[in-house]
Amino acid sequence: MTHTKFGRFGLALLSVLFPTLALADSAQGLWRTEPTDQGYLEVSIAPCQGGALCGTILRARDQAGREQPYPHTGRQMIWAMMPEGEGQWRDGRIWDPRNDRTFNSRMETRGDTLVVSGCVMGICQRQQWQRVD
């Protein structure tokens, strides 16, 4: 009994001391999109209905990292991402604010990188987002 309690305590302590270990295969959290000439977006990914993950634009930043006014702050950008396996999600949708188009989408975590891809009519785009927290 004591061994079991110590084991749980040890795991809890590790998750406090090294929180990124607990999130290694999770896409939940705050992500920075690939930068453009204007800057980048920060997208918060969290669980939504039916066990899926959804992402909302939290803020926009310029290339120097300063927060900027952005008309799409608070808009959902990713929805209905269903888990496919360890660190992989599929059957979702992603909205691209650059061209106001929505694509079928997939995501995959690779450490602190989230590979996000979207395809429409056989044309695919892919970005690598970096974990902010």
DALINDA-V786343 format. One line per field, one symbol per residue. ss: DSSP state (~ for helix, > for strand, _ for the rest). Layout:
ss->???
This chain:
ss->_~~~~~~~~~~~~~~~~_~~~~______>>>>_______>>>>>>>>_~~~_>>>>>>>>>_____>>_______>>>>>>>>>>__>>>>>>>>>____>>>>>>>>>>__>>>>>>>>__>>>>>>>>>__
